[in-house]
Amino acid sequence: MIFKNIVGNEKNKELLKQIIYTNNIAHSYMFVGKESVGKFLFAKEFAKSILCLEKEKPCNKCKSCIEFDAYNNPDFSILNAEGNSIKIDQIRELTKKVYEKPVVSNKKVYIINDSDCMTKEAQNSLLKTLEEPPEYVTIILIASNDNLFLPTIKSRCTKIIFNKLTNSELAEVLKKEYEYVDIDDITFKIADRKCKKSIKIKG
């Protein structure tokens, strides 16, 4: 089942499930929320489900899912910052790949991680693709601060807001990952500040 191994943001799970099951997939999304609330994990699972070749998504058995899990699915790519920013040359290279047709699936998905660190030049370069995307492409922008985007970028993305985990959700993850029990408030404060990355709640 999609998102079964991800804790928190239950409303977003249901929203993204509905998008997948109805095949009502937009060309561009913006996943926004504080650092380490799970945006990247959600984006990867969403991408895997979009690309899955079977009815029940993700099936984890089809060619697309197997290659996705092995980090060699040609229809999926993650763009990360070089240094402190995402530069125009990176976006230009991504744009070239966007217009190449899918190889395994009938879709292609691109995740731009920490996309709010794109330079203005890079954003303007991306804008044309967001305005006239190929029908088979979905681009997911992951960001902590959507105020850093040009209004024209924001207007072309479906925005989904992610909230930080509640204490009970953190307890669930800590118990599952580290077998912690009887967690007190001090532990939650430490977990909220430091433990999220170590327990792989990234994005």
Backbone torsions as a table, in degrees:
resi	resn	phi	psi	omega
1	MET	NA	138.1	-178.2
2	ILE	-62.9	135.8	177.8
3	PHE	68.1	11.8	-175.0
4	LYS	-65.7	-25.2	-178.2
5	ASN	-98.6	8.5	179.5
6	ILE	-109.7	130.5	-177.2
7	VAL	-96.5	139.0	173.1
8	GLY	94.1	171.4	178.1
9	ASN	50.4	53.6	-175.6
10	GLU	-61.2	-37.6	179.7
11	LYS	-63.4	-38.3	178.0
12	ASN	-68.1	-34.4	175.4
13	LYS	-58.4	-48.5	-177.8
14	GLU	-65.1	-40.1	178.9
15	LEU	-61.8	-48.1	-177.8
16	LEU	-69.7	-35.2	174.2
17	LYS	-59.9	-44.9	-179.6
18	GLN	-61.9	-40.1	177.9
19	ILE	-60.9	-43.9	-179.8
20	ILE	-67.0	-49.4	-173.6
21	TYR	-68.4	-28.3	177.9
22	THR	-93.5	-4.3	-177.7
23	ASN	57.1	32.8	179.3
24	ASN	-98.6	63.4	-170.8
25	ILE	-93.6	123.9	179.2
26	ALA	-78.5	167.5	-179.9
27	HIS	-81.6	-22.1	-177.7
28	SER	-150.6	137.0	178.1
29	TYR	-128.0	154.3	173.1
30	MET	-126.3	111.6	177.7
31	PHE	-94.3	112.7	-172.1
32	VAL	-119.7	136.0	176.2
33	GLY	171.5	169.5	179.4
34	LYS	-59.1	160.1	179.3
35	GLU	-61.0	145.0	172.8
36	SER	66.8	35.1	175.2
37	VAL	-104.9	0.5	176.2
38	GLY	106.2	9.2	-176.7
39	LYS	-58.2	-43.4	-177.3
40	PHE	-67.4	-40.9	177.7
41	LEU	-62.2	-42.9	176.9
42	PHE	-61.6	-44.2	-177.4
43	ALA	-62.7	-41.5	179.7
44	LYS	-66.1	-43.7	180.0
45	GLU	-66.3	-38.6	176.7
46	PHE	-62.3	-45.6	179.7
47	ALA	-61.8	-45.2	179.7
48	LYS	-59.7	-40.4	-180.0
49	SER	-69.0	-38.5	177.0
50	ILE	-60.7	-40.0	-175.0
51	LEU	-83.9	-17.5	-177.1
52	CYS	-56.8	141.4	-175.6
53	LEU	-92.4	-6.4	-176.9
54	GLU	-104.3	168.7	-177.8
55	LYS	-69.0	-45.1	176.8
56	GLU	-85.2	116.6	-170.3
57	LYS	-118.2	139.6	-12.3
58	PRO	-79.4	141.3	-176.5
59	CYS	-80.6	-23.0	-178.7
60	ASN	65.6	12.1	-177.2
61	LYS	-126.6	-24.5	-176.9
62	CYS	-73.4	168.6	-178.7
63	LYS	-57.2	-41.1	-179.0
64	SER	-63.9	-47.5	-179.1
65	CYS	-64.2	-42.8	-179.7
66	ILE	-62.3	-44.6	179.2
67	GLU	-70.1	-32.9	177.0
68	PHE	-61.9	-48.5	-178.7
69	ASP	-65.9	-24.8	178.9
70	ALA	-90.6	5.3	178.7
71	TYR	61.8	32.2	177.2
72	ASN	-137.1	30.5	174.9
73	ASN	-78.4	118.6	-175.8
74	PRO	-69.4	-11.6	-179.3
75	ASP	-96.3	9.2	-178.1
76	PHE	-135.2	138.3	179.7
77	SER	-149.5	146.4	176.3
78	ILE	-117.1	129.6	177.6
79	LEU	-108.3	122.9	177.9
80	ASN	-113.3	161.5	179.8
81	ALA	-65.7	148.4	169.5
82	GLU	-105.3	110.0	-173.2
83	GLY	75.1	-127.1	-176.7
84	ASN	-98.9	2.7	-176.2
85	SER	-151.7	163.6	170.2
86	ILE	-99.7	121.8	-168.6
87	LYS	-100.2	164.2	-175.2
88	ILE	-60.5	-36.7	-179.8
89	ASP	-64.6	-33.4	177.1
90	GLN	-65.7	-41.7	179.8
91	ILE	-69.0	-37.9	177.2
92	ARG	-62.1	-40.3	178.1
93	GLU	-66.3	-41.2	177.0
94	LEU	-61.6	-42.0	-178.2
95	THR	-60.9	-38.8	177.5
96	LYS	-59.7	-43.3	-178.3
97	LYS	-69.9	-33.6	-179.0
98	VAL	-55.4	-38.4	-174.7
99	TYR	-86.8	2.9	171.0
100	GLU	-84.5	134.0	-175.5
101	LYS	-69.5	154.6	179.6
102	PRO	-58.7	152.9	-178.2
103	VAL	-105.6	-47.9	-175.6
104	VAL	-101.2	-49.8	-179.0
105	SER	-94.6	-177.1	171.7
106	ASN	-99.6	8.5	179.2
107	LYS	-131.3	165.5	169.6
108	LYS	-133.6	143.5	-179.8
109	VAL	-131.0	134.2	176.5
110	TYR	-123.4	129.6	174.0
111	ILE	-106.8	126.0	173.2
112	ILE	-105.8	103.7	-176.2
113	ASN	-80.4	143.8	-177.3
114	ASP	50.7	44.7	-173.3
115	SER	-66.9	-16.6	178.1
116	ASP	-72.9	-2.6	174.6
117	CYS	-99.7	12.2	172.3
118	MET	-64.5	138.3	172.8
119	THR	-67.6	162.3	178.0
120	LYS	-61.5	-36.3	178.4
121	GLU	-64.2	-40.7	178.6
122	ALA	-65.9	-40.9	178.1
123	GLN	-62.3	-43.6	179.1
124	ASN	-64.4	-34.4	177.0
125	SER	-67.3	-37.5	179.1
126	LEU	-72.0	-27.3	-172.1
127	LEU	-56.8	-41.5	-178.1
128	LYS	-61.5	-39.6	178.8
129	THR	-66.4	-39.0	178.0
130	LEU	-67.9	-30.8	179.7
131	GLU	-75.1	-38.1	-176.4
132	GLU	-133.9	65.1	-177.5
133	PRO	-76.9	149.5	170.5
134	PRO	-59.7	150.1	-174.2
135	GLU	-63.6	-21.2	-175.4
136	TYR	-94.0	1.5	-171.6
137	VAL	-105.5	138.7	169.0
138	THR	-127.0	130.6	178.7
139	ILE	-115.4	129.0	-180.0
140	ILE	-114.5	116.8	176.3
141	LEU	-94.6	124.6	177.1
142	ILE	-104.9	127.5	-173.5
143	ALA	-148.2	151.4	173.2
144	SER	-97.4	-27.5	-176.5
145	ASN	-135.5	99.7	-177.9
146	ASP	-75.6	-6.9	176.1
147	ASN	-70.3	-13.1	-178.9
148	LEU	-86.9	-1.6	179.0
149	PHE	-91.4	151.5	170.5
150	LEU	-65.3	142.8	178.7
151	PRO	-54.1	-33.8	-178.9
152	THR	-68.3	-31.2	175.4
153	ILE	-69.3	-48.9	-177.5
154	LYS	-61.5	-36.2	-175.6
155	SER	-69.6	-16.6	-177.5
156	ARG	-104.1	7.0	-179.6
157	CYS	-118.0	143.7	170.3
158	THR	-80.4	115.3	-173.6
159	LYS	-90.2	129.6	176.3
160	ILE	-125.2	122.9	-175.8
161	ILE	-95.9	131.9	179.4
162	PHE	-109.7	135.2	-179.6
163	ASN	-102.8	157.2	178.0
164	LYS	-69.5	158.8	-178.1
165	LEU	-70.4	144.6	173.9
166	THR	-74.8	167.3	178.0
167	ASN	-59.0	-39.6	-179.6
168	SER	-68.0	-34.9	177.4
169	GLU	-70.1	-39.8	175.2
170	LEU	-62.1	-41.3	179.0
171	ALA	-60.6	-39.1	179.3
172	GLU	-61.8	-44.0	-179.3
173	VAL	-68.5	-44.9	-179.6
174	LEU	-63.2	-37.7	178.2
175	LYS	-67.1	-42.3	-178.6
176	LYS	-67.9	-43.7	-174.5
177	GLU	-82.1	-37.7	-172.5
178	TYR	-123.3	1.1	-178.7
179	GLU	60.0	33.1	175.0
180	TYR	-74.2	140.8	173.8
181	VAL	-135.1	163.4	178.8
182	ASP	50.8	54.8	-176.5
183	ILE	-82.1	129.7	-178.3
184	ASP	-94.7	177.2	-175.6
185	ASP	-63.8	-33.8	180.0
186	ILE	-63.8	-41.2	177.9
187	THR	-61.9	-40.2	178.0
188	PHE	-61.9	-40.6	-179.8
189	LYS	-64.2	-41.0	177.6
190	ILE	-65.1	-44.1	-179.9
191	ALA	-61.2	-40.7	-177.6
192	ASP	-64.3	-32.9	-177.4
193	ARG	-89.7	-38.2	-168.7
194	LYS	-123.3	-33.1	-166.3
195	CYS	-80.8	-18.2	-173.3
196	LYS	-59.6	-42.8	-179.1
197	LYS	-67.4	-38.8	-177.5
198	SER	-70.0	-23.0	177.3
199	ILE	-102.4	19.5	169.3
200	LYS	65.2	30.9	169.1
201	ILE	-94.2	85.5	-172.3
202	LYS	-105.0	167.6	177.1
203	GLY	85.4	NA	NA
